[in-house]
Amino acid sequence: MAPPAILGKPTVTKSELINLLAEKYSHLAFKDVESAVKGMIDHMTLALSSGERIEIRGFGSFSLHYRPPRIGRNPKTGGAVELSSKFVPHFKPGKELRDKVNQSREKVKLTISD
Amino acid sequence: MALTKADMVEKLFTELGLNKKDAKDLVDQFFEEVKTALAEGQSVKLSGFGNFDLRDKNQRPGRNPKTGEEIPITERRVVTFKPGQKLKVKVEAYVEPPSAS
């Protein structure tokens, strides 16, 4: 089998992930694979926007971090702007992902020093 | 309560009518693909949700929080997540319920 076309690219996009899945599960309609990936992303967005955490074993967890209210500045006028408190999404990589990613750096270093 | 892969499988089953086996394969494999790409040194962009990027960190001084002993934190590559505009706006609108337990 030919190597996946995304190998060696600096970034991978959602549509490339959908293509990979559709190739792997060729008995499924492309449209279903596409809807499934979009559905998962919708589920995750919905969970976080209702204050719910996401826990994917081996991958990592998403949660919300609180940002207290602060006085900001309008960069154009320099005037003070009151910014209310808010929540921001936060991702904590799981152990397996952390280890795999760190090992990939070591692999690159070994290749270079050869 | 937290959203898990099992919850996503259930939702794909009810929302899309995918059978449980297919839904489970797709959910498992989706996260495997993202993980593999990152382990291959590729960043992953999920438009609307966010980007997973890689950063190479230099060695820096650290200490054992228990003993206070100084030990260097070795150089390493880490994953960072940068939420997309759409996700940020939706999450900003979240207000913690007054008596959340």
Backbone of each chain as ProteinMPNN parsed JSONL, in Angstrom:
{"seq_chain_A": "MAPPAILGKPTVTKSELINLLAEKYSHLAFKDVESAVKGMIDHMTLALSSGERIEIRGFGSFSLHYRPPRIGRNPKTGGAVELSSKFVPHFKPGKELRDKVNQSREKVKLTISD", "coords_chain_A": {"N_chain_A": [[0.858, -1.208, 0.0], [0.484, 2.261, -0.73], [2.284, 4.869, 0.951], [0.607, 6.965, 3.368], [-0.62, 10.041, 2.102], [-0.273, 12.236, 3.694], [2.001, 12.047, 5.142], [4.968, 13.464, 6.336], [4.175, 16.042, 5.867], [4.019, 19.374, 7.282], [1.754, 20.113, 8.744], [-1.419, 18.693, 9.716], [-4.714, 18.545, 8.641], [-8.24, 18.775, 9.519], [-9.784, 17.787, 7.363], [-7.947, 16.143, 6.106], [-7.604, 14.199, 8.041], [-10.129, 13.105, 8.005], [-10.137, 11.991, 5.418], [-8.142, 10.006, 5.742], [-9.406, 8.323, 7.614], [-11.63, 7.526, 6.128], [-10.398, 6.057, 4.15], [-9.366, 3.978, 5.632], [-11.644, 2.806, 6.75], [-13.226, 1.651, 4.551], [-15.646, 0.488, 4.011], [-17.546, 2.144, 4.9], [-19.718, 4.93, 4.135], [-18.362, 7.864, 2.677], [-19.511, 10.27, 3.458], [-20.656, 9.628, 5.923], [-18.407, 9.181, 7.496], [-17.299, 11.692, 7.464], [-19.378, 13.176, 8.703], [-19.251, 11.977, 11.176], [-16.737, 12.738, 12.234], [-17.037, 15.523, 12.271], [-19.193, 15.57, 13.991], [-18.044, 14.587, 16.393], [-16.308, 16.694, 17.002], [-18.169, 18.684, 17.369], [-19.493, 17.651, 19.634], [-17.469, 17.894, 21.509], [-17.028, 20.645, 21.545], [-19.505, 21.517, 22.456], [-19.604, 20.322, 24.987], [-17.495, 21.638, 26.367], [-18.413, 24.283, 26.188], [-20.534, 24.175, 27.853], [-19.413, 23.949, 30.24], [-18.433, 21.484, 30.862], [-15.962, 18.954, 31.418], [-13.581, 17.216, 29.236], [-12.484, 13.963, 28.806], [-10.101, 11.981, 27.459], [-8.706, 8.986, 27.399], [-5.217, 8.38, 27.395], [-4.868, 10.242, 25.458], [-5.574, 12.897, 26.349], [-6.87, 15.601, 28.439], [-9.479, 18.044, 28.397], [-10.291, 21.131, 29.81], [-11.843, 23.897, 31.564], [-10.355, 27.025, 32.202], [-10.343, 29.607, 34.576], [-10.498, 33.093, 34.094], [-9.872, 35.981, 35.776], [-11.739, 39.142, 36.176], [-10.509, 42.088, 34.516], [-8.754, 45.206, 33.958], [-8.511, 46.361, 30.818], [-6.823, 47.75, 27.93], [-7.699, 49.938, 25.333], [-6.06, 49.549, 22.428], [-5.837, 51.483, 20.458], [-6.868, 53.992, 21.344], [-5.911, 54.117, 23.894], [-7.512, 54.214, 26.054], [-9.055, 53.048, 29.125], [-10.577, 49.854, 29.471], [-13.136, 47.963, 30.853], [-12.875, 44.601, 31.436], [-14.771, 41.729, 31.68], [-14.861, 38.791, 33.837], [-13.866, 35.574, 32.576], [-13.978, 32.309, 30.957], [-11.475, 30.13, 29.683], [-10.577, 27.65, 27.222], [-8.639, 24.782, 28.082], [-5.995, 22.475, 27.467], [-4.68, 19.434, 28.585], [-2.153, 17.323, 27.911], [-2.251, 13.748, 27.797], [-0.447, 11.036, 29.447], [0.515, 9.074, 27.64], [0.448, 10.399, 25.133], [2.161, 12.548, 25.712], [4.607, 11.185, 26.175], [5.028, 9.886, 23.692], [5.283, 12.054, 21.924], [7.506, 13.334, 22.947], [9.422, 11.384, 22.585], [9.598, 11.431, 19.839], [11.045, 13.703, 19.296], [13.526, 12.957, 20.287], [14.14, 10.939, 18.506], [14.511, 12.38, 16.121], [16.76, 13.843, 16.818], [18.674, 11.828, 17.037], [18.86, 10.985, 14.397], [19.953, 13.226, 13.201], [22.438, 13.427, 14.446], [23.72, 11.249, 13.462]], "CA_chain_A": [[0.0, 0.0, 0.0], [1.243, 3.52, -0.791], [2.268, 5.56, 2.245], [-0.407, 8.021, 3.389], [-0.141, 11.262, 1.455], [-0.025, 13.322, 4.644], [3.281, 11.828, 5.8], [6.004, 14.433, 6.007], [3.653, 17.417, 5.83], [4.187, 19.987, 8.604], [0.495, 20.121, 9.499], [-2.49, 17.817, 9.264], [-5.983, 19.231, 8.862], [-9.418, 17.944, 9.775], [-10.216, 17.063, 6.152], [-6.987, 15.064, 5.858], [-7.914, 13.13, 8.995], [-11.35, 12.464, 7.493], [-9.72, 11.148, 4.288], [-7.441, 8.829, 6.272], [-10.403, 7.437, 8.223], [-12.473, 6.989, 5.057], [-9.598, 5.021, 3.475], [-9.221, 2.833, 6.532], [-12.947, 2.144, 6.9], [-13.77, 1.886, 3.201], [-17.023, -0.016, 3.909], [-18.459, 3.223, 5.313], [-19.888, 6.028, 3.171], [-17.502, 9.008, 3.01], [-20.349, 11.257, 4.138], [-20.821, 9.203, 7.317], [-17.129, 9.406, 8.188], [-17.203, 13.148, 7.6], [-20.335, 13.6, 9.737], [-18.807, 11.463, 12.474], [-15.647, 13.59, 12.733], [-17.626, 16.819, 12.608], [-20.019, 15.327, 15.174], [-17.174, 14.503, 17.577], [-15.823, 18.038, 17.31], [-19.335, 19.386, 17.925], [-19.712, 17.16, 21.006], [-16.424, 18.443, 22.383], [-17.292, 22.084, 21.666], [-20.703, 21.668, 23.276], [-19.254, 19.967, 26.367], [-16.708, 22.721, 26.966], [-19.168, 25.529, 26.314], [-21.48, 24.071, 28.969], [-18.638, 23.826, 31.468], [-18.102, 20.084, 31.129], [-14.628, 18.522, 31.008], [-13.484, 16.118, 28.273], [-11.381, 13.081, 29.197], [-9.805, 10.954, 26.468], [-7.569, 8.267, 27.976], [-4.057, 8.227, 26.525], [-4.739, 11.437, 24.628], [-5.483, 14.049, 27.237], [-8.148, 16.12, 28.917], [-9.775, 19.455, 28.167], [-11.098, 21.712, 30.876], [-11.913, 25.355, 31.464], [-9.596, 27.8, 33.184], [-10.991, 30.882, 34.893], [-9.699, 34.323, 33.973], [-10.591, 37.012, 36.548], [-11.971, 40.395, 35.46], [-9.321, 42.961, 34.533], [-8.869, 46.438, 33.193], [-7.709, 46.287, 29.603], [-6.606, 49.031, 27.249], [-7.954, 50.016, 23.902], [-4.727, 49.85, 21.896], [-5.885, 52.659, 19.576], [-7.087, 55.24, 22.065], [-5.24, 54.081, 25.192], [-8.525, 54.284, 27.102], [-9.26, 51.844, 29.922], [-11.78, 49.088, 29.166], [-13.38, 46.926, 31.853], [-13.111, 43.286, 30.854], [-15.354, 40.871, 32.711], [-14.209, 37.492, 33.994], [-14.27, 34.626, 31.538], [-13.325, 31.007, 30.968], [-10.772, 29.776, 28.446], [-10.339, 26.21, 27.121], [-7.271, 24.345, 28.385], [-5.726, 21.069, 27.152], [-3.554, 18.81, 29.272], [-1.88, 16.067, 27.213], [-2.145, 12.541, 28.619], [0.918, 10.512, 29.556], [0.916, 8.379, 26.409], [0.725, 11.419, 24.11], [3.373, 13.274, 26.136], [5.784, 10.343, 25.963], [5.215, 9.653, 22.253], [5.74, 13.293, 21.307], [8.867, 13.61, 23.398], [10.293, 10.399, 21.934], [9.789, 11.798, 18.43], [12.133, 14.676, 19.271], [14.775, 12.219, 20.475], [14.393, 10.221, 17.247], [15.038, 13.358, 15.172], [18.124, 14.183, 17.23], [19.544, 10.702, 16.712], [19.068, 10.989, 12.946], [20.83, 14.337, 12.852], [23.797, 13.198, 14.942], [24.312, 10.094, 12.771]], "C_chain_A": [[0.886, 1.247, 0.0], [1.214, 4.187, 0.569], [1.227, 6.671, 2.217], [0.182, 9.331, 2.87], [0.227, 12.352, 2.452], [1.328, 13.183, 5.326], [4.287, 12.88, 5.363], [5.504, 15.862, 5.895], [3.808, 18.048, 7.216], [2.899, 20.021, 9.425], [-0.521, 19.174, 8.868], [-3.804, 18.515, 9.59], [-7.113, 18.226, 9.102], [-9.8, 17.146, 8.531], [-9.238, 15.949, 5.794], [-7.217, 13.889, 6.814], [-9.155, 12.366, 8.535], [-10.993, 11.523, 6.337], [-9.038, 9.868, 4.755], [-8.43, 7.815, 6.843], [-11.246, 6.756, 7.152], [-11.732, 5.888, 4.291], [-9.542, 3.761, 4.32], [-10.528, 2.064, 6.665], [-13.726, 2.321, 5.604], [-15.178, 1.306, 3.046], [-18.031, 1.057, 4.317], [-18.552, 4.285, 4.224], [-19.02, 7.2, 3.625], [-18.264, 10.037, 3.847], [-20.529, 10.919, 5.619], [-19.551, 9.452, 8.126], [-16.964, 10.902, 8.473], [-18.131, 13.645, 8.712], [-19.882, 13.149, 11.118], [-17.717, 12.366, 13.064], [-16.197, 14.957, 13.131], [-18.485, 16.702, 13.866], [-19.179, 15.301, 16.44], [-16.692, 15.891, 17.991], [-16.96, 18.887, 17.889], [-19.595, 18.96, 19.373], [-18.719, 17.805, 21.967], [-16.651, 19.939, 22.621], [-18.463, 22.331, 22.619], [-20.385, 21.376, 24.747], [-18.531, 21.136, 27.03], [-17.539, 23.981, 27.147], [-20.272, 25.411, 27.36], [-20.732, 23.75, 30.27], [-18.223, 22.408, 31.805], [-16.685, 19.771, 30.652], [-14.71, 17.463, 29.916], [-12.298, 15.272, 28.71], [-11.215, 11.962, 28.186], [-8.548, 10.22, 26.937], [-6.438, 8.088, 26.953], [-3.798, 9.451, 25.67], [-4.581, 12.679, 25.498], [-6.852, 14.507, 27.697], [-8.252, 17.614, 28.618], [-10.603, 19.944, 29.338], [-11.132, 23.218, 30.682], [-11.045, 25.979, 32.546], [-10.247, 29.173, 33.332], [-10.026, 32.042, 34.702], [-10.463, 35.43, 34.704], [-10.798, 38.291, 35.732], [-10.719, 41.273, 35.52], [-9.607, 44.23, 33.739], [-7.941, 46.319, 31.996], [-7.552, 47.674, 29.011], [-7.046, 48.906, 25.803], [-6.636, 50.423, 23.248], [-4.705, 51.11, 21.014], [-5.939, 53.953, 20.379], [-6.331, 55.279, 23.396], [-6.222, 54.115, 26.345], [-8.694, 52.959, 27.839], [-10.577, 51.176, 29.549], [-11.946, 48.025, 30.245], [-13.679, 45.616, 31.164], [-13.625, 42.364, 31.945], [-14.605, 39.544, 32.771], [-14.668, 36.564, 32.884], [-13.579, 33.286, 31.747], [-12.627, 30.787, 29.643], [-10.53, 28.264, 28.435], [-8.875, 25.889, 27.418], [-7.115, 22.854, 28.093], [-4.525, 20.578, 27.936], [-3.295, 17.466, 28.601], [-1.773, 14.908, 28.199], [-0.732, 11.98, 28.551], [1.39, 9.87, 28.249], [1.283, 9.374, 25.308], [2.011, 12.176, 24.441], [4.631, 12.48, 25.81], [6.071, 10.159, 24.471], [5.816, 10.879, 21.573], [7.188, 13.589, 21.699], [9.863, 12.63, 22.774], [10.576, 10.788, 20.495], [10.91, 12.829, 18.31], [13.476, 13.959, 19.39], [15.159, 11.471, 19.205], [15.052, 11.156, 16.236], [16.49, 13.67, 15.51], [19.107, 13.08, 16.861], [19.876, 10.701, 15.223], [20.079, 12.066, 12.561], [22.278, 14.029, 13.261], [24.47, 12.014, 14.248], [25.326, 10.5, 11.707]], "O_chain_A": [[1.924, 1.274, 0.663], [0.214, 4.084, 1.28], [0.982, 7.26, 1.165], [1.327, 9.677, 3.162], [0.952, 13.287, 2.112], [1.764, 14.103, 6.019], [4.441, 13.154, 4.172], [6.302, 16.797, 5.833], [3.736, 17.343, 8.222], [2.941, 19.964, 10.654], [-0.488, 18.895, 7.669], [-3.981, 19.019, 10.699], [-6.961, 17.019, 8.916], [-10.107, 15.958, 8.63], [-9.64, 14.925, 5.242], [-7.044, 12.73, 6.438], [-9.227, 11.143, 8.658], [-11.482, 10.395, 6.278], [-9.31, 8.784, 4.24], [-8.319, 6.614, 6.598], [-11.544, 5.565, 7.246], [-12.338, 4.917, 3.839], [-9.651, 2.642, 3.818], [-10.535, 0.833, 6.691], [-14.731, 3.029, 5.55], [-15.848, 1.594, 2.055], [-19.233, 0.897, 4.104], [-17.596, 4.516, 3.483], [-18.949, 7.497, 4.817], [-17.736, 10.596, 4.808], [-20.553, 11.812, 6.467], [-19.605, 9.876, 9.28], [-16.553, 11.312, 9.559], [-17.721, 14.437, 9.561], [-20.098, 13.845, 12.11], [-17.764, 12.717, 14.243], [-15.866, 15.484, 14.194], [-18.508, 17.606, 14.7], [-19.543, 15.912, 17.445], [-16.67, 16.225, 19.176], [-16.743, 19.703, 18.785], [-19.88, 19.795, 20.232], [-19.07, 18.207, 23.076], [-16.491, 20.436, 23.736], [-18.42, 23.223, 23.466], [-20.839, 22.092, 25.64], [-18.906, 21.57, 28.119], [-17.392, 24.679, 28.15], [-20.886, 26.413, 27.725], [-21.332, 23.338, 31.263], [-17.719, 22.146, 32.898], [-16.255, 20.263, 29.609], [-15.769, 16.879, 29.689], [-11.218, 15.806, 28.96], [-12.08, 11.095, 28.063], [-7.45, 10.772, 26.879], [-6.671, 7.701, 25.808], [-2.679, 9.684, 25.212], [-3.596, 13.411, 25.398], [-7.867, 13.884, 27.386], [-7.256, 18.337, 28.591], [-11.509, 19.252, 29.802], [-10.526, 23.75, 29.752], [-11.015, 25.501, 33.68], [-10.642, 29.807, 32.354], [-8.867, 31.967, 35.11], [-11.573, 35.784, 34.305], [-10.125, 38.506, 34.724], [-9.956, 41.198, 36.483], [-10.561, 44.31, 32.964], [-6.727, 46.191, 32.151], [-8.089, 48.651, 29.534], [-6.794, 47.899, 25.142], [-6.145, 51.526, 23.488], [-3.654, 51.729, 20.85], [-5.171, 54.885, 20.138], [-6.132, 56.353, 23.964], [-5.811, 54.05, 27.503], [-8.505, 51.887, 27.264], [-11.581, 51.855, 29.333], [-11.014, 47.272, 30.527], [-14.632, 45.523, 30.39], [-13.006, 42.226, 33.0], [-13.821, 39.215, 31.881], [-15.744, 36.754, 32.317], [-12.706, 33.149, 32.605], [-13.123, 31.206, 28.597], [-10.307, 27.658, 29.483], [-7.98, 26.646, 27.043], [-7.993, 22.059, 28.427], [-3.477, 21.225, 27.953], [-4.121, 16.559, 28.703], [-1.261, 15.074, 29.307], [0.074, 12.388, 27.715], [2.518, 10.093, 27.808], [2.3, 9.215, 24.633], [2.844, 12.416, 23.566], [5.591, 13.009, 25.251], [7.218, 10.264, 24.038], [6.731, 10.768, 20.758], [7.986, 14.039, 20.878], [10.999, 12.994, 22.471], [11.659, 10.517, 19.977], [11.647, 12.826, 17.324], [14.436, 14.294, 18.697], [16.337, 11.373, 18.86], [16.024, 10.786, 15.577], [17.343, 13.752, 14.626], [20.228, 13.351, 16.429], [21.015, 10.451, 14.829], [20.944, 11.852, 11.712], [23.219, 14.327, 12.526], [25.668, 11.797, 14.428], [25.905, 9.638, 11.045]]}, "seq_chain_B": "MALTKADMVEKLFTELGLNKKDAKDLVDQFFEEVKTALAEGQSVKLSGFGNFDLRDKNQRPGRNPKTGEEIPITERRVVTFKPGQKLKVKVEAYVEPPSAS", "coords_chain_B": {"N_chain_B": [[-18.966, 15.151, 36.054], [-17.76, 14.097, 32.931], [-17.078, 14.404, 29.428], [-16.575, 11.523, 27.518], [-14.871, 9.084, 25.376], [-16.661, 6.987, 25.12], [-19.11, 8.279, 25.486], [-19.174, 9.815, 23.168], [-19.307, 7.838, 21.21], [-21.826, 6.796, 21.764], [-23.393, 9.041, 21.145], [-22.884, 9.319, 18.383], [-24.058, 7.048, 17.522], [-26.787, 7.501, 18.176], [-27.282, 9.975, 16.926], [-26.366, 9.805, 14.263], [-27.0, 7.297, 13.478], [-25.08, 5.385, 13.096], [-23.689, 2.099, 13.409], [-22.777, 0.552, 16.572], [-20.218, -0.606, 16.579], [-18.914, 0.504, 14.314], [-19.072, 3.198, 15.036], [-17.526, 3.202, 17.35], [-15.03, 2.379, 16.337], [-14.447, 4.6, 14.676], [-14.32, 6.745, 16.495], [-12.241, 5.92, 18.243], [-10.128, 5.641, 16.376], [-9.917, 8.186, 15.326], [-8.783, 9.743, 17.402], [-6.417, 8.312, 17.633], [-5.207, 8.876, 15.181], [-4.721, 11.639, 15.388], [-2.944, 11.596, 17.504], [-0.846, 10.059, 16.4], [-0.023, 11.704, 14.262], [0.975, 13.91, 15.717], [3.029, 12.621, 17.079], [4.646, 12.117, 14.957], [5.72, 14.5, 14.522], [4.103, 16.368, 13.369], [1.89, 19.178, 13.264], [-1.549, 19.592, 14.264], [-4.505, 20.701, 12.829], [-7.699, 21.543, 13.685], [-10.217, 22.925, 12.323], [-12.237, 25.504, 13.645], [-12.306, 24.287, 16.113], [-9.618, 24.005, 17.256], [-5.953, 24.262, 17.339], [-3.364, 21.845, 17.555], [-0.187, 22.171, 18.54], [3.419, 21.762, 18.354], [6.098, 22.17, 20.601], [9.509, 22.792, 21.152], [11.33, 22.509, 24.028], [13.954, 23.991, 25.883], [16.499, 22.742, 28.142], [15.962, 23.469, 31.587], [16.424, 25.0, 34.847], [15.128, 23.269, 37.674], [13.275, 22.222, 40.609], [12.908, 19.665, 43.089], [9.793, 19.621, 44.434], [9.173, 18.596, 46.921], [11.533, 18.009, 48.405], [13.103, 20.173, 47.868], [15.398, 19.99, 46.566], [17.686, 20.782, 43.971], [17.133, 20.036, 40.617], [17.821, 19.561, 37.185], [15.396, 20.283, 34.639], [14.961, 18.358, 31.958], [15.628, 18.914, 28.405], [12.86, 18.952, 26.158], [10.112, 17.878, 24.023], [6.926, 19.255, 23.676], [3.29, 19.155, 23.592], [1.094, 21.713, 22.643], [-2.076, 23.307, 23.017], [-4.024, 25.407, 21.083], [-6.855, 27.108, 21.32], [-9.433, 27.547, 18.873], [-11.033, 30.431, 17.317], [-13.852, 30.167, 17.251], [-14.427, 28.248, 19.229], [-13.348, 29.547, 21.455], [-15.004, 31.822, 21.716], [-17.47, 30.594, 22.27], [-16.927, 29.338, 24.711], [-16.261, 31.474, 26.328], [-18.685, 32.562, 26.853], [-19.688, 30.988, 28.794], [-21.017, 30.765, 32.032], [-20.314, 30.191, 35.33], [-22.436, 28.167, 37.287], [-24.153, 29.491, 40.176], [-24.189, 27.865, 42.561], [-22.574, 25.559, 42.081], [-21.834, 22.201, 42.629]], "CA_chain_B": [[-19.227, 14.479, 34.763], [-16.877, 14.501, 31.825], [-17.341, 13.753, 28.139], [-15.572, 10.497, 27.22], [-15.034, 8.453, 24.057], [-17.888, 6.186, 25.159], [-20.235, 9.21, 25.265], [-19.172, 10.218, 21.759], [-19.796, 6.665, 20.471], [-23.274, 6.765, 21.993], [-23.997, 10.156, 20.41], [-22.825, 9.041, 16.944], [-25.064, 5.992, 17.327], [-28.14, 8.061, 18.185], [-27.442, 11.122, 16.02], [-26.096, 9.481, 12.857], [-27.452, 5.955, 13.182], [-23.96, 4.473, 12.85], [-23.752, 1.025, 14.402], [-21.864, 0.796, 17.703], [-18.867, -1.032, 16.206], [-18.356, 1.531, 13.428], [-18.929, 4.437, 15.8], [-16.389, 3.028, 18.262], [-13.81, 2.402, 15.51], [-14.178, 5.965, 14.2], [-13.909, 7.594, 17.625], [-10.898, 5.468, 18.654], [-9.13, 5.879, 15.341], [-9.741, 9.633, 15.175], [-7.793, 10.212, 18.38], [-5.15, 7.663, 17.278], [-4.614, 9.619, 14.057], [-4.2, 12.912, 15.898], [-1.785, 11.236, 18.313], [0.223, 9.626, 15.496], [0.487, 12.882, 13.555], [1.794, 14.683, 16.661], [4.228, 11.832, 17.357], [5.468, 12.211, 13.752], [6.229, 15.862, 14.44], [3.183, 17.22, 12.611], [0.859, 19.824, 14.069], [-2.882, 19.194, 13.804], [-5.45, 21.826, 12.818], [-9.112, 21.181, 13.588], [-10.797, 24.262, 12.168], [-13.4, 25.737, 14.491], [-12.028, 23.785, 17.456], [-8.319, 24.534, 17.678], [-4.742, 23.661, 16.774], [-2.393, 21.206, 18.431], [1.144, 22.5, 18.04], [4.54, 21.17, 19.085], [7.138, 23.137, 21.0], [10.714, 22.203, 21.721], [11.747, 23.268, 25.214], [15.337, 23.788, 26.323], [16.671, 22.347, 29.539], [15.9, 24.612, 32.496], [16.574, 24.534, 36.224], [13.901, 22.994, 38.417], [13.615, 21.589, 41.888], [11.951, 18.732, 43.656], [8.972, 20.441, 45.344], [9.122, 17.99, 48.257], [12.809, 18.093, 49.122], [13.768, 21.435, 47.586], [16.645, 19.668, 45.872], [17.726, 21.301, 42.596], [17.38, 19.064, 39.558], [17.481, 20.181, 35.914], [14.311, 19.738, 33.831], [15.641, 18.083, 30.686], [14.984, 19.447, 27.199], [11.773, 18.058, 25.75], [9.105, 18.384, 23.078], [5.596, 19.194, 24.291], [2.115, 19.516, 22.793], [0.282, 22.805, 23.181], [-3.365, 23.453, 22.327], [-4.463, 26.782, 20.92], [-8.264, 27.042, 20.921], [-9.85, 28.373, 17.752], [-11.895, 31.569, 17.633], [-15.225, 29.719, 17.46], [-14.477, 27.593, 20.547], [-13.08, 30.561, 22.489], [-16.2, 32.657, 21.889], [-18.513, 29.79, 22.92], [-16.543, 29.062, 26.094], [-16.303, 32.751, 27.053], [-20.072, 32.833, 27.241], [-20.066, 30.114, 29.909], [-21.001, 31.365, 33.364], [-20.403, 29.134, 36.334], [-23.66, 28.267, 38.087], [-23.832, 30.044, 41.488], [-23.88, 26.893, 43.615], [-22.132, 24.302, 41.465], [-21.191, 21.349, 43.628]], "C_chain_B": [[-18.289, 15.01, 33.682], [-17.272, 13.749, 30.563], [-16.207, 12.764, 27.854], [-15.798, 9.952, 25.806], [-16.331, 7.65, 24.004], [-19.124, 7.056, 24.921], [-20.333, 9.594, 23.797], [-19.687, 9.081, 20.878], [-21.323, 6.62, 20.554], [-23.989, 7.842, 21.174], [-23.99, 9.892, 18.906], [-23.852, 7.964, 16.583], [-26.457, 6.604, 17.249], [-28.317, 9.169, 17.142], [-27.305, 10.74, 14.555], [-26.591, 8.098, 12.471], [-26.326, 5.011, 12.78], [-24.072, 3.315, 13.831], [-22.621, 1.2, 15.406], [-20.417, 0.467, 17.335], [-18.196, 0.033, 15.335], [-18.101, 2.824, 14.192], [-17.713, 4.35, 16.718], [-15.071, 3.078, 17.487], [-13.45, 3.835, 15.113], [-13.69, 6.865, 15.34], [-12.489, 7.218, 18.068], [-9.847, 5.904, 17.644], [-8.881, 7.37, 15.118], [-8.661, 10.132, 16.14], [-6.422, 9.565, 18.136], [-4.437, 8.438, 16.174], [-4.006, 10.933, 14.523], [-2.916, 12.645, 16.678], [-0.599, 10.874, 17.423], [0.838, 10.811, 14.765], [1.412, 13.679, 14.472], [3.1, 13.945, 16.959], [5.17, 11.824, 16.154], [6.018, 13.624, 13.571], [5.336, 16.795, 13.642], [2.233, 17.924, 13.573], [-0.498, 19.469, 13.458], [-3.831, 20.371, 13.93], [-6.867, 21.312, 12.654], [-9.887, 22.493, 13.523], [-12.081, 24.379, 12.978], [-13.147, 25.306, 15.924], [-10.695, 24.332, 17.97], [-7.169, 23.795, 17.031], [-3.904, 23.026, 17.87], [-1.023, 21.455, 17.823], [2.201, 21.829, 18.9], [5.546, 22.26, 19.421], [8.313, 22.383, 21.575], [11.205, 23.095, 22.845], [13.201, 22.955, 25.539], [15.362, 23.277, 27.756], [16.591, 23.603, 30.416], [16.01, 24.097, 33.931], [15.222, 24.295, 36.872], [14.285, 22.487, 39.787], [12.52, 20.636, 42.311], [11.109, 19.493, 44.683], [8.936, 19.887, 46.761], [10.395, 18.251, 49.048], [13.522, 19.424, 48.906], [15.072, 21.246, 46.829], [16.596, 20.174, 44.434], [18.025, 20.193, 41.604], [16.984, 19.702, 38.229], [16.278, 19.489, 35.265], [14.888, 19.584, 32.431], [14.906, 18.719, 29.514], [13.935, 18.449, 26.734], [10.901, 18.705, 24.695], [7.738, 18.201, 23.706], [4.51, 19.6, 23.303], [1.437, 20.708, 23.435], [-1.005, 22.88, 22.37], [-3.73, 24.923, 22.28], [-5.91, 26.755, 20.439], [-8.556, 27.981, 19.757], [-10.832, 29.448, 18.201], [-13.305, 31.108, 18.02], [-15.374, 29.099, 18.855], [-14.299, 28.628, 21.665], [-14.327, 31.387, 22.785], [-17.29, 31.88, 22.628], [-18.204, 29.573, 24.399], [-16.594, 30.333, 26.945], [-17.693, 33.043, 27.582], [-20.512, 31.981, 28.426], [-19.949, 30.85, 31.235], [-21.202, 30.253, 34.37], [-21.694, 29.278, 37.12], [-23.303, 28.655, 39.524], [-23.481, 28.999, 42.539], [-23.53, 25.54, 42.993], [-21.436, 23.452, 42.504], [-20.444, 20.225, 42.943]], "O_chain_B": [[-18.069, 16.214, 33.554], [-17.739, 12.612, 30.619], [-15.03, 13.115, 27.935], [-16.768, 10.301, 25.133], [-17.017, 7.628, 22.982], [-20.066, 6.638, 24.247], [-21.428, 9.69, 23.242], [-20.414, 9.32, 19.914], [-22.011, 6.432, 19.551], [-25.043, 7.597, 20.588], [-24.965, 10.198, 18.22], [-24.43, 7.968, 15.496], [-27.23, 6.266, 16.353], [-29.384, 9.288, 16.541], [-28.017, 11.265, 13.7], [-26.61, 7.748, 11.291], [-26.576, 3.959, 12.193], [-24.502, 3.512, 14.967], [-21.639, 1.895, 15.142], [-19.497, 1.18, 17.734], [-17.054, 0.418, 15.585], [-17.064, 3.466, 14.027], [-16.959, 5.314, 16.847], [-14.117, 3.728, 17.912], [-12.29, 4.237, 15.204], [-12.759, 7.651, 15.164], [-11.64, 8.09, 18.248], [-8.811, 6.462, 18.006], [-7.773, 7.773, 14.764], [-7.744, 10.852, 15.742], [-5.389, 10.181, 18.396], [-3.222, 8.634, 16.222], [-2.907, 11.299, 14.106], [-1.928, 13.366, 16.536], [0.52, 11.327, 17.66], [2.059, 10.92, 14.657], [2.502, 14.079, 14.063], [4.155, 14.568, 17.076], [6.361, 11.554, 16.306], [6.7, 13.91, 12.587], [5.755, 17.892, 13.274], [1.817, 17.345, 14.576], [-0.587, 19.096, 12.288], [-3.954, 20.97, 14.998], [-7.211, 20.721, 11.63], [-10.177, 23.099, 14.554], [-12.907, 23.466, 12.991], [-13.705, 25.888, 16.854], [-10.646, 25.028, 18.984], [-7.363, 22.838, 16.282], [-3.748, 23.578, 18.959], [-0.735, 20.998, 16.717], [1.931, 21.386, 20.016], [5.805, 23.157, 18.618], [8.153, 21.461, 22.374], [11.464, 24.282, 22.648], [13.627, 21.802, 25.478], [14.373, 23.37, 28.483], [17.088, 24.664, 30.039], [15.735, 22.93, 34.208], [14.276, 25.046, 36.637], [15.466, 22.337, 40.099], [11.358, 20.787, 41.935], [11.64, 19.96, 45.69], [8.692, 20.635, 47.708], [10.348, 18.66, 50.208], [14.433, 19.773, 49.657], [15.759, 22.21, 46.494], [15.584, 20.015, 43.753], [19.032, 19.495, 41.72], [15.925, 20.323, 38.141], [16.15, 18.266, 35.327], [15.26, 20.57, 31.795], [13.718, 19.026, 29.606], [14.104, 17.241, 26.899], [10.94, 19.919, 24.494], [7.419, 17.124, 24.21], [4.768, 20.289, 22.316], [1.223, 20.719, 24.647], [-1.022, 22.555, 21.182], [-3.746, 25.604, 23.305], [-6.172, 26.419, 19.285], [-7.995, 29.074, 19.67], [-11.385, 29.394, 19.3], [-13.88, 31.597, 18.993], [-16.332, 29.392, 19.571], [-14.997, 28.595, 22.679], [-14.668, 31.624, 23.944], [-17.959, 32.427, 23.505], [-19.101, 29.617, 25.24], [-16.926, 30.283, 28.129], [-17.861, 33.683, 28.62], [-21.575, 32.214, 29.002], [-18.93, 31.474, 31.529], [-22.147, 29.47, 34.271], [-22.025, 30.373, 37.575], [-22.279, 28.214, 40.046], [-22.566, 29.216, 43.334], [-24.115, 24.513, 43.339], [-20.537, 23.932, 43.194], [-19.832, 19.393, 43.612]]}, "name": "protein", "num_of_chains": 2, "seq": "MAPPAILGKPTVTKSELINLLAEKYSHLAFKDVESAVKGMIDHMTLALSSGERIEIRGFGSFSLHYRPPRIGRNPKTGGAVELSSKFVPHFKPGKELRDKVNQSREKVKLTISDMALTKADMVEKLFTELGLNKKDAKDLVDQFFEEVKTALAEGQSVKLSGFGNFDLRDKNQRPGRNPKTGEEIPITERRVVTFKPGQKLKVKVEAYVEPPSAS"}
